[in-house]
Amino acid sequence: MKIIKLAITGCMGRMGQQLIKSAKKDKSTKLISLTENRIINKKINGIKLEMNSEKSLKKADVIIDFTVPNCTFEVLKIATELKKKVVIGTTGFTKKQESLIENYSKKIPILKAGNMSLGINLLMYLTEITSKTLGNNYLSKVYEVHHKHKKDYPSGTALMLGKGIAIGKKKNFYKLVGKKYLNKKKFPYGKKINFNSIRKGEIIGEHEVTFSSGKEIIALNHEAFDRTLYSDGAITAAKWLINKKPGLYSMRDILNFN
């Protein structure tokens, strides 16, 4: 069995640290590069921390990136030059940035997911089915809770679920995006999809999609208790991506949700 050599960017971040732990546990992978966006005179697992560059990333088979959009594009530029595969768990991309990622995927294999957990990807699938079944007679909204350190809102997962609603209705997601609330106790349904994001404590992640006809409410929800859901999922994604041709993939491709 070939050992897959991994590079983890943003290694000092919350997810970066968790990814290191998951990679160490997986005997089919080997950490060979750890990067940060600033010079840190430190070693982790005997690996010296470096900044993103062709030199620091050239020995990796797959680069796993859970950082911020600007850093992700720095990584994608280097990965394209080196013909490396990239797993993206970063969130907060604009519509234009999403299109740029699609362009990069024509040259290298990229697996991008707003959430790497099996449960969340199943939830999105169920959201699509529910949205399609209920049709336009039901209004929908998305609620999410994350730890106080998370800066972007709505979360990448909440936006994934919003896209699930749009796919079910066969409509353009960006035209269906409604109001984006932050830390509201209550928020309304609307003709478009409204989002409410709560930032408090050290909560790992809670997401809920609700559909209402005015006579009944149907709720689909997911709660994460352990951050390894995401890091283990990212390692699985890296191993799956190793034999893939250029293209833009998602966790659904791994899980065979049709």
C-alpha positions as CSV (number, residue, x, y, z in Angstrom):
1,M,0.0,0.0,0.0
2,K,1.4,3.4,-1.0
3,I,1.7,5.9,1.8
4,I,0.1,9.2,0.9
5,K,2.3,12.2,1.7
6,L,0.3,15.1,3.2
7,A,0.8,18.8,3.6
8,I,-1.4,20.7,6.0
9,T,-1.7,24.5,5.6
10,G,-2.8,26.7,8.5
11,C,-1.3,24.1,10.8
12,M,-1.5,26.2,13.9
13,G,-5.3,26.9,13.5
14,R,-8.0,24.9,15.3
15,M,-8.6,22.6,12.4
16,G,-4.9,22.5,11.5
17,Q,-4.1,21.0,14.9
18,Q,-7.0,18.5,14.6
19,L,-5.9,17.5,11.1
20,I,-2.4,16.8,12.4
21,K,-3.9,14.4,15.1
22,S,-6.0,12.6,12.5
23,A,-3.1,12.3,10.1
24,K,-0.9,10.8,12.8
25,K,-3.5,8.1,13.6
26,D,-4.0,7.1,9.9
27,K,-1.3,4.6,9.0
28,S,-1.8,5.1,5.2
29,T,-0.8,8.7,5.4
30,K,2.4,10.5,6.3
31,L,2.8,14.2,7.3
32,I,5.7,15.7,5.4
33,S,4.8,19.5,5.4
34,L,3.2,21.9,7.7
35,T,2.7,25.6,6.8
36,E,1.5,28.8,8.3
37,N,1.1,32.4,7.0
38,R,3.9,33.7,9.1
39,I,7.3,32.6,10.1
40,I,7.2,30.5,13.3
41,N,10.4,29.0,14.6
42,K,8.9,25.7,15.7
43,K,8.7,22.0,14.9
44,I,5.7,19.8,15.1
45,N,6.3,16.0,14.9
46,G,9.8,16.8,13.8
47,I,8.6,18.9,10.9
48,K,9.7,22.5,10.7
49,L,6.9,25.0,10.1
50,E,7.3,26.9,6.8
51,M,5.3,29.4,4.8
52,N,3.4,28.4,1.7
53,S,5.8,28.0,-1.3
54,E,6.8,25.6,-4.0
55,K,9.7,24.4,-1.8
56,S,7.5,23.7,1.2
57,L,4.7,21.9,-0.7
58,K,6.6,20.1,-3.5
59,K,7.0,16.7,-1.8
60,A,3.3,16.3,-0.9
61,D,0.9,14.2,-2.8
62,V,-2.2,16.0,-1.4
63,I,-2.5,19.4,0.3
64,I,-5.2,19.8,2.9
65,D,-6.3,23.4,3.3
66,F,-8.6,24.7,6.2
67,T,-7.6,28.4,6.2
68,V,-9.1,31.6,4.8
69,P,-10.0,32.3,1.2
70,N,-6.9,34.5,0.4
71,C,-4.6,31.7,1.7
72,T,-6.5,29.0,-0.2
73,F,-5.9,30.8,-3.5
74,E,-2.2,31.2,-2.6
75,V,-2.2,27.4,-2.1
76,L,-4.1,26.7,-5.3
77,K,-1.7,28.8,-7.4
78,I,1.3,26.8,-6.0
79,A,-0.5,23.5,-6.3
80,T,-1.4,24.1,-9.9
81,E,2.3,24.9,-10.7
82,L,3.3,21.6,-8.9
83,K,0.4,19.6,-10.2
84,K,-0.7,18.7,-6.7
85,K,-4.1,17.5,-5.5
86,V,-6.0,19.8,-3.0
87,V,-8.7,19.1,-0.3
88,I,-10.4,22.4,0.6
89,G,-12.3,22.8,3.8
90,T,-12.0,26.6,3.9
91,T,-15.3,28.5,3.9
92,G,-16.5,32.0,3.2
93,F,-15.8,32.2,-0.5
94,T,-17.7,34.7,-2.7
95,K,-19.5,33.7,-5.9
96,K,-16.6,35.0,-7.9
97,Q,-14.1,33.0,-5.8
98,E,-16.2,29.8,-6.3
99,S,-15.9,30.3,-10.0
100,L,-12.1,30.7,-9.7
101,I,-11.9,27.4,-7.8
102,E,-13.8,25.7,-10.7
103,N,-11.2,27.1,-13.1
104,Y,-8.3,25.7,-11.0
105,S,-10.1,22.3,-11.0
106,K,-9.7,22.1,-14.7
107,K,-6.0,21.7,-14.2
108,I,-5.7,19.8,-10.9
109,P,-8.0,17.5,-8.8
110,I,-9.8,19.5,-6.1
111,L,-12.2,18.2,-3.5
112,K,-14.1,21.0,-1.8
113,A,-16.6,20.7,1.0
114,G,-18.1,23.2,3.4
115,N,-18.3,20.3,5.8
116,M,-16.5,17.0,5.8
117,S,-18.8,15.0,8.0
118,L,-20.9,12.1,6.8
119,G,-23.9,13.3,8.8
120,I,-23.9,16.8,7.3
121,N,-23.6,15.5,3.8
122,L,-26.5,13.1,4.4
123,L,-28.5,16.1,5.9
124,M,-27.9,18.1,2.6
125,Y,-29.1,15.1,0.6
126,L,-32.2,14.9,2.7
127,T,-32.7,18.7,2.4
128,E,-32.7,18.4,-1.4
129,I,-35.3,15.6,-1.2
130,T,-37.5,17.4,1.2
131,S,-37.3,20.7,-0.7
132,K,-38.2,18.9,-4.0
133,T,-41.1,17.0,-2.4
134,L,-42.6,20.0,-0.6
135,G,-42.3,22.3,-3.5
136,N,-43.0,26.1,-3.5
137,N,-45.9,25.9,-1.0
138,Y,-43.4,25.7,1.9
139,L,-41.1,28.4,3.0
140,S,-37.6,27.5,4.3
141,K,-34.8,28.9,6.5
142,V,-31.5,27.8,7.9
143,Y,-30.2,28.1,11.5
144,E,-26.6,27.4,12.6
145,V,-24.5,27.7,15.8
146,H,-20.7,27.7,16.0
147,H,-18.0,28.7,18.5
148,K,-17.3,32.4,19.2
149,H,-14.0,32.2,17.3
150,K,-15.7,31.6,13.9
151,K,-15.6,34.8,11.9
152,D,-17.6,34.0,8.7
153,Y,-21.4,33.8,8.7
154,P,-23.5,32.1,7.5
155,S,-21.2,29.0,7.9
156,G,-20.1,27.1,4.9
157,T,-22.3,24.3,6.0
158,A,-25.4,26.6,6.3
159,L,-24.7,27.7,2.8
160,M,-24.4,24.1,1.6
161,L,-27.8,23.4,3.1
162,G,-29.2,26.5,1.5
163,K,-27.9,25.2,-1.9
164,G,-29.7,21.9,-1.0
165,I,-33.0,23.8,-0.8
166,A,-32.3,25.5,-4.1
167,I,-31.3,22.3,-5.9
168,G,-34.6,20.7,-4.7
169,K,-36.6,23.6,-6.1
170,K,-34.4,23.6,-9.3
171,K,-33.6,27.3,-8.7
172,N,-30.5,29.4,-8.7
173,F,-29.2,29.4,-5.1
174,Y,-27.7,32.9,-5.3
175,K,-31.1,34.3,-6.4
176,L,-32.8,32.5,-3.4
177,V,-30.5,33.9,-0.7
178,G,-32.4,36.1,1.7
179,K,-31.4,37.9,4.8
180,K,-28.4,36.9,6.9
181,Y,-28.9,37.4,10.6
182,L,-26.3,37.2,13.4
183,N,-27.1,36.3,17.0
184,K,-30.9,36.7,16.7
185,K,-33.1,34.8,19.1
186,K,-35.7,34.5,16.4
187,F,-35.8,35.1,12.7
188,P,-38.6,34.9,10.1
189,Y,-39.3,32.8,7.1
190,G,-39.4,34.7,3.8
191,K,-40.0,34.2,0.1
192,K,-36.2,33.7,0.0
193,I,-34.0,31.6,2.3
194,N,-33.1,33.5,5.4
195,F,-30.1,32.5,7.6
196,N,-29.5,33.0,11.3
197,S,-26.0,32.4,12.7
198,I,-25.2,32.2,16.4
199,R,-21.6,32.6,17.7
200,K,-21.1,31.6,21.3
201,G,-18.9,29.5,23.6
202,E,-17.0,26.6,22.2
203,I,-19.8,24.9,20.3
204,I,-18.5,22.7,17.5
205,G,-21.5,22.9,15.2
206,E,-25.3,22.8,15.1
207,H,-27.4,23.1,11.9
208,E,-31.1,23.0,11.3
209,V,-33.2,23.4,8.1
210,T,-36.9,24.1,8.6
211,F,-39.8,24.1,6.1
212,S,-43.1,25.7,7.0
213,S,-46.5,25.8,5.2
214,G,-48.0,27.9,8.0
215,K,-49.9,24.8,9.1
216,E,-46.9,22.6,9.9
217,I,-43.2,22.7,10.3
218,I,-40.7,20.1,9.2
219,A,-37.2,20.2,10.7
220,L,-34.0,18.5,9.7
221,N,-31.1,18.9,12.1
222,H,-27.5,17.8,12.9
223,E,-25.3,18.4,15.9
224,A,-21.5,17.8,16.0
225,F,-19.9,16.9,19.3
226,D,-16.3,16.1,18.1
227,R,-14.1,18.1,15.7
228,T,-12.5,14.8,14.5
229,L,-15.7,14.4,12.4
230,Y,-14.2,17.0,10.1
231,S,-10.5,16.1,10.3
232,D,-11.1,12.4,9.8
233,G,-13.4,13.3,6.9
234,A,-10.7,15.4,5.3
235,I,-8.1,12.6,5.6
236,T,-10.6,10.2,3.9
237,A,-11.1,12.8,1.2
238,A,-7.3,13.1,0.6
239,K,-7.0,9.3,0.2
240,W,-10.0,9.2,-2.2
241,L,-8.6,12.1,-4.2
242,I,-5.2,10.5,-4.8
243,N,-6.2,8.6,-8.0
244,K,-8.5,11.2,-9.4
245,K,-8.1,13.2,-12.6
246,P,-8.5,17.0,-12.6
247,G,-12.0,18.1,-11.6
248,L,-14.0,19.6,-8.8
249,Y,-15.3,16.9,-6.4
250,S,-17.3,16.9,-3.2
251,M,-17.9,14.6,-0.2
252,R,-21.0,13.4,-2.1
253,D,-18.8,11.9,-4.7
254,I,-17.1,9.8,-2.0
255,L,-20.4,8.8,-0.4
256,N,-22.1,8.0,-3.7
257,F,-25.2,10.2,-2.9
258,N,-27.1,10.5,-6.2
